[in-house]
Amino acid sequence: MLKRYLCHAFAAAVLAAGATSAGAAGPVDITYGYHPYWTGGWNGVIIKHKEFWKKHLPAGSTVKFEAHLTGPPMVNALIADKMQIGTMGDMPSLVATTKREQADIRLVSVPMFSNGQNCNKILVGKSAPDFKTHAEAMAWLEGKAFAVHRGTCANRFVLAAIAKGGFKPKEVLNMPIEVIASNFEAGKLAAGAMWEPHARRAVENGHAKYISTGAPWKEVDANFTLMRQDFIEKHPEAAVGWMKAEIEAVKFMIENPEETARLIAKETIGYTPQIAWSALYETNPELIGGDPVNYVGKMIFDDEVLAAMKTGYTFLHSAKVLVAPEMPANAYNDAPLKEALKQLGLTAPVGVIKGQPRKVVQ
């Protein structure tokens, strides 16, 4: 009942502010954090380069785009009000919602959701054999050191796979994602978990091989967009406008794979359009637990997303990142998203990216 009241109250505030026409509201100055080195966050790159925000924010608004390698710096910037909106992976997003004594930060959308096809990738070094079955690959991991970036979606996935009997490594090494990549390149690492597009780059450059996604263990992955609650309350029309820009960006990614890949290559160092395209659009083989769908433009907080969130909070508590394992009250505010979908005449999910046969992209 309270949630329904808040949604109605938000909608009333939007209408009162004249948000059905962005030009009717006063301009806003936004700092937005996005993640070009993570497929789940690529909608931010598209919003920037296609300038969708200019169509949907009040006239005269400005946006400062800040690219980040990982989520935690964005969380800190949101807390300090140096950033009002950010897009990042599931683990730092959930952490951000628990800092209420410092700042009220809400999840506002789920631009990417998948059956473990984006963050949950297990790779082995280039000297590993070519496995004939998924079970054979998992058996090969037994007794070997395994690397993963601590506190990330990949970390949660790896520990879940181990707990479900997927494999038993000699030890789990905590390494930053860049160090994992360099160790694969040097031939010093037997196995590890990486998210896309880092994983695809290691594979394309011949430094590692895929052996699993998260699907065999029913381990999903997701990306969230977050806003400061005070920003939503002060600028409801801008909050809705940003959601409209994000929806348009997700649809653009679904409908324009090659242009998306070229824009990602412009934003990143060491990533060609081919690597970017393959990281998001190329089919993940059945041998590694590939799902026919690589990416779901989920947007909404449905039961599937809420279940994944609850699992995430529990993991972060077990990893001693959070004090409590429960989802905090009002962890998300989907009122701006719902209003944006209504104004655009759309329903969620807004689309999917199905895996495609490999093609040359330049």
Secondary structure, DSSP 4 states (H G I P E B T S, - for coil): -HHHHHHHHHHHHHHHTTTTSGGGSPP-EEEEEE-TTSGGGHHHHHHHHHTTHHHHSPTT-EEEEEE-SSSHHHHHHHHTTS-SEEEEEHHHHHHHTT-TTT--EEEEEEEEEESSSSS-EEEEETTS---SSHHHHHHHTTTSEEEE-TTSHHHHHHHHHHHTTS---SEEEE--HHHHHHHHHHT--SEEEE-TTHHHHHHHTTSEEEEE-SGGGT--EEEEEEEEHHHHHH-HHHHHHHHHHHHHHHHHHHH-HHHHHHHHHHHSSS--HHHHHHHHHBPPPGGGT--SEEEE--BS--HHHHHHHHHHHHHHHHTTSSS--SPPTT-B--HHHHHHHHHHT--SS--EEE-B------
